Amino acid sequence: MLMNFTTNNENISSHVKKFSHQFKIGGILQACGACKQKGIKVMKVFHYLNSLLWCNITMNRDQRTRNHGNPVRKDTCHRFLQSVLTDWNKFLSLLAKAIIYKSFIPLRRKDCEGKEKPFFLIADDSSYYRNRSKKVELFAKNWDHALGRYYKGFRMLTLAWTDGISVLPVAFCNMSTCNIKNRLNEAKTFCGKKQESFGYRIRQLAQQKMNDTLIDLIEVANAAKLRAKYVLCDKWFSSPVTIFSILNTDHEVICMLKNSSTYYVHEGNRRTLKQIFSILVDADRVQRKLDRKAGKRKGKPRKFLFSTIISLVNKKEGTAKEVKLVFVRNRNKKSEFLSILCTDTGLTEDQVIEFYGCRWGVILLFHTCKSFLRLQKSTQSLDYSEIQSFVLKAKHRDHHVPVFDALLAEPQ
């Protein structure tokens, strides 16, 4: 449907303005620190950049080949994108809140137990390649876990909101690395009041450990008052320190656990996941023998193998919390198991598995941004703030695709 509109600039521009008016983007930009520096208004620059996204054309090509009397020039766009005063994470979270309360809150769904499904925050990261670059600010040598090799670029840490079906990005940070040896370029220096700006803070977050930066992104979602009860995350965020930090933000955690040497308290003893799993297997064998002797029939097949209650220990504060541990079979290798941890012990095993499955939406978000929205090829800028802004443009287009499609489908 979108390709039919790529040759009609006026039509696309009108729909972009209608979307901006519906969700009051002008007020959101003003609240996030976006202000006019020279003659062109902020909303004119914003509308122009968004129209380019839907027209599937770069800014340079548009200004060289088209003659549509647009007063917004290339230098104006670069100043707008490189501004360190605009808090883009706050913009993304406030826009997500506006879309959620107007479009998604009324559409509540039920889970496998017939109860109203809660809302979730999803934390995950994806690779952002800039292999051919040399002077990009803060880009570093990172490890790609999917391909098993090093690359030059960033790790795009993203926090998204989901109701189980729809996914909206809330906050993000292009992570460099906390290891100075792997950091190929350093950040530019800030003086005076600019050290209080968003540009300075996001550069500091990019040089932290990713688990620490995640807590700051969750605080952005809390500041926007987004409704979400659980945080869904992968095994890279499953350390006890990170789990307790997320619990301190008033969210429950559902995450996959690493099959490592981390110890958990099970039945009063410190055990690893393998040891806990072997104990549950032995107990299940004994129980099946007793059931056969008693003549009991087998019940319905379960989605999970075993589940148990363990204690998670916070060594820093010396506290412990009871959590539910659910073991499921690894479909890729049936001789192995996967373990899901849930800090809400009131959920059933089926609910834990169903809720964790909602994390798949953020993977589709990454594929959409990279494959269809030209995320990694949208800019060749060397400035970190401009790269951050271009990533937001791609996420912002994916942000309002469900609503914008409805506007495009309206009869003219």
C-alpha positions as CSV (number, residue, x, y, z in Angstrom):
1,M,0.0,0.0,0.0
2,L,2.8,2.4,0.9
3,M,4.5,2.1,-2.5
4,N,1.5,3.5,-4.2
5,F,2.0,6.8,-2.3
6,T,5.7,7.2,-2.8
7,T,5.2,9.3,-5.9
8,N,2.6,11.6,-4.3
9,N,4.5,13.9,-2.0
10,E,1.6,16.2,-1.1
11,N,-0.6,13.3,-0.1
12,I,2.1,11.8,2.1
13,S,2.8,15.2,3.7
14,S,-0.8,15.7,4.5
15,H,-1.0,12.4,6.2
16,V,2.2,13.1,8.2
17,K,0.7,16.4,9.4
18,K,-2.6,14.6,10.3
19,F,-0.7,12.0,12.3
20,S,1.3,14.8,14.1
21,H,-1.9,16.7,14.9
22,Q,-3.7,13.6,16.2
23,F,-0.9,12.7,18.7
24,K,0.2,16.3,19.4
25,I,3.8,15.8,18.3
26,G,4.5,19.5,18.4
27,G,3.8,19.6,22.2
28,I,5.9,16.5,22.7
29,L,8.9,18.0,20.8
30,Q,8.6,21.1,22.9
31,A,8.5,19.1,26.1
32,C,11.7,17.2,25.0
33,G,13.8,20.4,24.4
34,A,13.5,20.7,20.6
35,C,13.5,24.4,19.9
36,K,14.0,26.7,16.8
37,Q,17.6,27.7,16.5
38,K,17.2,29.9,13.3
39,G,14.5,30.8,10.8
40,I,12.8,27.4,10.2
41,K,10.2,26.1,12.6
42,V,10.9,22.7,14.3
43,M,7.7,21.1,13.0
44,K,8.5,22.0,9.4
45,V,11.9,20.2,9.7
46,F,10.2,17.3,11.5
47,H,7.5,16.9,8.8
48,Y,10.1,17.1,6.0
49,L,12.3,14.4,7.5
50,N,9.3,12.1,8.1
51,S,8.0,12.6,4.6
52,L,11.3,11.5,3.2
53,L,11.0,8.2,5.1
54,W,7.7,7.4,3.5
55,C,8.9,8.5,0.0
56,N,11.9,6.1,0.3
57,I,14.4,8.7,-0.8
58,T,17.5,10.2,0.9
59,M,17.8,13.8,1.9
60,N,20.7,14.5,-0.5
61,R,18.9,13.0,-3.5
62,D,15.7,14.8,-2.7
63,Q,17.5,18.2,-2.5
64,R,19.5,17.6,-5.7
65,T,16.7,16.2,-8.0
66,R,13.4,17.6,-6.8
67,N,12.2,21.2,-7.2
68,H,9.2,21.5,-4.9
69,G,10.0,24.8,-3.3
70,N,10.8,23.3,0.1
71,P,12.5,25.9,2.4
72,V,14.1,23.2,4.6
73,R,17.8,22.8,3.5
74,K,20.3,20.1,4.2
75,D,22.2,22.2,6.8
76,T,19.0,22.9,8.7
77,C,18.3,19.2,8.9
78,H,21.8,18.4,10.1
79,R,21.6,21.1,12.8
80,F,18.3,19.6,14.0
81,L,19.5,16.1,14.1
82,Q,22.8,17.0,15.8
83,S,21.2,19.0,18.5
84,V,22.3,17.8,22.0
85,L,19.4,19.5,23.7
86,T,16.6,17.3,22.3
87,D,15.8,14.3,24.6
88,W,14.9,11.7,21.9
89,N,14.3,8.9,24.5
90,K,11.7,11.1,26.2
91,F,10.1,11.9,22.9
92,L,9.9,8.2,22.0
93,S,8.4,7.3,25.3
94,L,5.8,10.1,25.3
95,L,4.8,9.3,21.8
96,A,4.5,5.6,22.7
97,K,2.3,6.6,25.7
98,A,0.0,8.7,23.4
99,I,-0.4,5.8,20.9
100,I,-0.9,3.2,23.6
101,Y,-3.7,5.1,25.5
102,K,-5.5,6.0,22.3
103,S,-5.1,2.8,20.3
104,F,-4.1,-0.2,22.4
105,I,-5.5,0.2,25.9
106,P,-9.1,-0.5,24.8
107,L,-8.0,-3.7,23.0
108,R,-7.2,-6.0,26.0
109,R,-6.6,-9.7,25.4
110,K,-6.9,-12.8,27.6
111,D,-4.1,-15.3,28.3
112,C,-4.2,-19.1,28.5
113,E,-5.9,-19.0,31.9
114,G,-8.7,-16.7,30.6
115,K,-7.4,-13.7,32.6
116,E,-6.7,-10.3,31.2
117,K,-3.2,-10.2,29.8
118,P,-0.9,-7.6,31.3
119,F,1.4,-5.3,29.4
120,F,5.1,-5.9,29.1
121,L,8.4,-4.2,28.6
122,I,11.0,-6.0,26.4
123,A,14.7,-5.5,26.7
124,D,17.0,-6.7,23.9
125,D,20.0,-5.6,21.8
126,S,20.9,-5.9,18.2
127,S,24.1,-5.3,16.1
128,Y,24.5,-2.0,14.3
129,Y,27.2,-2.4,11.7
130,R,29.6,0.4,10.5
131,N,32.5,-1.8,9.4
132,R,33.7,0.6,6.6
133,S,33.8,3.6,9.0
134,K,37.0,5.0,10.6
135,K,36.1,8.3,12.4
136,V,32.6,7.6,13.7
137,E,32.3,9.0,17.2
138,L,32.2,6.3,19.9
139,F,32.1,3.3,17.5
140,A,33.8,0.2,18.9
141,K,34.7,-3.3,18.2
142,N,31.8,-5.5,19.4
143,W,31.0,-9.2,19.3
144,D,28.1,-10.5,17.2
145,H,26.6,-13.4,19.1
146,A,24.4,-14.5,16.2
147,L,27.3,-14.8,13.7
148,G,30.1,-15.5,16.1
149,R,32.5,-12.8,14.9
150,Y,33.6,-9.3,15.7
151,Y,32.3,-6.2,13.9
152,K,32.8,-2.4,14.0
153,G,29.8,-0.4,15.1
154,F,27.4,-0.3,18.0
155,R,25.1,-2.5,20.0
156,M,21.6,-1.1,19.7
157,L,20.1,-1.6,23.2
158,T,16.3,-1.2,22.9
159,L,13.4,-1.1,25.4
160,A,10.0,-1.8,23.8
161,W,6.4,-2.0,25.0
162,T,4.0,-4.8,24.0
163,D,0.6,-6.0,24.7
164,G,1.4,-9.5,23.4
165,I,0.9,-8.7,19.7
166,S,1.8,-5.0,18.9
167,V,5.3,-3.7,19.7
168,L,6.3,-0.1,20.2
169,P,9.9,1.1,20.9
170,V,10.1,3.2,24.1
171,A,13.8,4.1,24.6
172,F,17.1,3.0,23.1
173,C,20.9,3.6,23.2
174,N,23.5,2.8,20.7
175,M,26.0,1.1,23.0
176,S,29.7,1.6,22.5
177,T,31.7,-0.5,25.0
178,C,33.0,0.0,28.6
179,N,36.3,-1.6,27.5
180,I,38.6,1.2,26.4
181,K,40.8,-1.2,24.4
182,N,37.9,-2.0,22.1
183,R,36.7,1.6,21.8
184,L,38.0,2.8,18.5
185,N,37.0,6.5,18.9
186,E,36.2,8.6,22.0
187,A,33.3,11.0,22.5
188,K,33.7,14.7,22.0
189,T,34.1,16.9,25.0
190,F,31.3,19.0,26.6
191,C,31.7,22.1,28.7
192,G,29.5,24.1,31.0
193,K,25.7,23.7,30.7
194,K,26.0,21.2,27.9
195,Q,27.1,18.6,30.5
196,E,23.4,18.7,31.6
197,S,22.1,18.0,28.1
198,F,20.7,14.8,26.7
199,G,23.6,14.5,24.2
200,Y,26.1,14.3,27.1
201,R,24.0,11.9,29.1
202,I,23.4,9.5,26.2
203,R,27.2,9.4,25.5
204,Q,27.8,8.5,29.1
205,L,25.2,5.7,28.9
206,A,26.8,4.4,25.8
207,Q,30.1,3.8,27.6
208,Q,28.6,2.0,30.6
209,K,27.9,-1.7,31.0
210,M,24.8,-2.6,29.0
211,N,23.0,-4.0,32.1
212,D,23.4,-0.6,33.9
213,T,22.2,1.3,30.9
214,L,19.1,-0.9,30.8
215,I,18.0,0.4,34.2
216,D,18.3,4.0,33.0
217,L,16.0,3.1,30.0
218,I,13.5,1.5,32.3
219,E,13.5,4.7,34.4
220,V,12.6,6.6,31.1
221,A,9.6,4.4,30.7
222,N,8.6,4.9,34.3
223,A,8.9,8.7,33.9
224,A,6.4,8.5,31.0
225,K,4.1,6.4,33.2
226,L,3.8,3.6,30.7
227,R,1.6,0.7,32.0
228,A,3.7,-2.4,32.2
229,K,4.0,-5.1,34.9
230,Y,6.7,-7.4,33.6
231,V,10.1,-6.9,32.0
232,L,10.9,-9.6,29.5
233,C,14.6,-10.1,28.7
234,D,17.1,-12.6,27.3
235,K,19.8,-14.6,29.1
236,W,22.3,-11.6,28.7
237,F,20.3,-9.7,31.4
238,S,19.7,-12.7,33.7
239,S,22.4,-12.0,36.3
240,P,21.0,-11.8,39.9
241,V,22.4,-8.2,40.2
242,T,20.4,-7.1,37.1
243,I,17.2,-8.9,38.2
244,F,17.2,-7.2,41.6
245,S,17.9,-3.8,40.0
246,I,14.9,-4.3,37.7
247,L,12.8,-5.3,40.7
248,N,13.7,-2.0,42.4
249,T,12.0,-0.2,39.4
250,D,8.6,-1.8,40.5
251,H,8.6,-4.4,37.7
252,E,8.5,-8.1,37.8
253,V,11.0,-10.1,35.7
254,I,10.6,-13.0,33.3
255,C,13.9,-14.0,31.7
256,M,15.9,-16.9,30.2
257,L,18.7,-18.2,32.4
258,K,22.2,-19.1,31.3
259,N,23.3,-22.7,31.9
260,S,26.4,-21.5,33.8
261,S,28.0,-21.9,37.1
262,T,25.7,-19.4,38.9
263,Y,24.4,-20.9,42.2
264,Y,20.8,-20.7,43.3
265,V,19.3,-21.8,46.6
266,H,17.1,-24.9,46.1
267,E,15.7,-26.8,49.2
268,G,18.2,-25.1,51.4
269,N,21.3,-26.0,49.3
270,R,23.4,-24.0,46.8
271,R,23.0,-25.7,43.4
272,T,23.5,-24.9,39.7
273,L,20.8,-25.3,37.1
274,K,22.2,-28.7,36.0
275,Q,22.1,-30.0,39.5
276,I,18.5,-28.7,40.1
277,F,17.4,-30.3,36.8
278,S,19.0,-33.7,37.6
279,I,17.3,-33.7,41.1
280,L,13.9,-33.0,39.5
281,V,14.4,-35.7,36.9
282,D,15.2,-38.3,39.6
283,A,12.2,-37.3,41.6
284,D,10.0,-37.5,38.5
285,R,11.2,-41.0,37.8
286,V,10.3,-42.2,41.3
287,Q,6.9,-40.5,41.1
288,R,6.1,-42.3,37.7
289,K,7.0,-45.7,39.2
290,L,4.7,-45.1,42.1
291,D,1.9,-44.0,39.7
292,R,2.3,-47.1,37.6
293,K,2.1,-49.3,40.7
294,A,-1.0,-47.4,41.8
295,G,-2.6,-47.9,38.4
296,K,-2.9,-44.2,37.6
297,R,-3.2,-43.1,34.0
298,K,-1.1,-40.5,32.3
299,G,-2.5,-37.0,32.3
300,K,-2.4,-34.6,29.4
301,P,1.0,-33.7,28.0
302,R,2.5,-30.6,29.5
303,K,4.2,-27.7,27.7
304,F,7.0,-27.8,30.3
305,L,9.2,-30.5,31.8
306,F,9.5,-29.4,35.4
307,S,9.0,-26.4,37.7
308,T,10.2,-25.5,41.1
309,I,10.6,-22.7,43.6
310,I,14.1,-21.5,44.3
311,S,15.7,-18.5,46.1
312,L,17.6,-15.8,44.3
313,V,20.3,-14.2,46.5
314,N,21.4,-10.6,46.3
315,K,25.0,-10.7,47.6
316,K,25.4,-6.9,47.7
317,E,22.4,-6.3,50.0
318,G,22.3,-9.7,51.6
319,T,18.7,-10.3,50.7
320,A,16.9,-13.2,49.0
321,K,13.7,-13.6,46.9
322,E,11.7,-16.6,46.0
323,V,11.3,-17.1,42.3
324,K,9.7,-19.7,40.0
325,L,11.9,-21.7,37.7
326,V,10.3,-23.5,34.7
327,F,12.3,-26.0,32.6
328,V,11.2,-26.5,29.0
329,R,12.6,-28.7,26.3
330,N,15.0,-27.2,23.8
331,R,13.4,-27.9,20.4
332,N,16.7,-27.4,18.6
333,K,18.4,-30.1,20.7
334,K,16.0,-32.4,22.6
335,S,18.8,-33.7,24.9
336,E,19.1,-30.2,26.4
337,F,16.7,-28.0,28.4
338,L,15.9,-24.3,28.6
339,S,15.1,-22.6,31.9
340,I,12.8,-19.6,32.4
341,L,12.9,-17.6,35.6
342,C,9.9,-15.6,36.9
343,T,9.9,-13.4,40.0
344,D,6.1,-13.6,40.2
345,T,5.5,-16.9,41.9
346,G,1.7,-16.5,41.5
347,L,1.8,-17.2,37.7
348,T,1.2,-20.7,36.5
349,E,3.8,-22.5,34.3
350,D,1.7,-22.0,31.2
351,Q,1.4,-18.3,31.8
352,V,5.2,-18.0,32.3
353,I,5.9,-19.7,29.0
354,E,3.2,-17.7,27.2
355,F,4.3,-14.3,28.6
356,Y,8.0,-15.0,27.7
357,G,6.9,-15.8,24.2
358,C,5.8,-12.2,23.8
359,R,9.5,-11.3,23.7
360,W,9.6,-12.4,20.1
361,G,8.0,-9.1,19.0
362,V,11.2,-7.2,19.5
363,I,13.1,-9.5,17.2
364,L,10.5,-8.6,14.4
365,L,11.0,-5.0,15.3
366,F,14.8,-5.3,14.6
367,H,14.2,-7.1,11.3
368,T,11.7,-4.5,10.2
369,C,14.0,-1.6,11.0
370,K,17.0,-3.2,9.3
371,S,15.4,-4.8,6.2
372,F,12.6,-2.3,5.3
373,L,13.6,1.0,7.0
374,R,17.3,1.0,6.0
375,L,18.4,1.4,9.6
376,Q,22.1,0.6,9.1
377,K,22.4,2.5,5.7
378,S,20.2,5.5,6.5
379,T,23.1,7.8,7.4
380,Q,26.9,8.1,6.9
381,S,27.3,10.7,9.6
382,L,30.2,10.7,12.0
383,D,28.4,12.6,14.8
384,Y,27.0,10.3,17.6
385,S,23.9,12.5,18.2
386,E,23.0,12.5,14.5
387,I,23.3,8.7,14.4
388,Q,21.1,8.5,17.4
389,S,18.5,10.7,15.7
390,F,18.6,8.6,12.5
391,V,18.0,5.4,14.5
392,L,15.0,7.2,16.1
393,K,13.6,8.1,12.7
394,A,13.6,4.4,11.7
395,K,12.0,3.4,15.0
396,H,9.6,6.3,14.8
397,R,8.3,5.2,11.4
398,D,7.9,1.6,12.8
399,H,6.3,3.3,15.8
400,H,3.4,4.8,13.9
401,V,3.0,2.3,11.1
402,P,-0.2,0.7,12.5
403,V,-1.8,4.1,13.0
404,F,-0.4,5.7,9.8
405,D,-1.6,2.7,7.7
406,A,-5.1,3.4,8.9
407,L,-4.8,7.1,7.8
408,L,-3.5,6.0,4.4
409,A,-6.4,3.7,4.0
410,E,-9.0,6.4,4.5
411,P,-11.0,7.4,1.4
412,Q,-9.9,10.6,-0.2
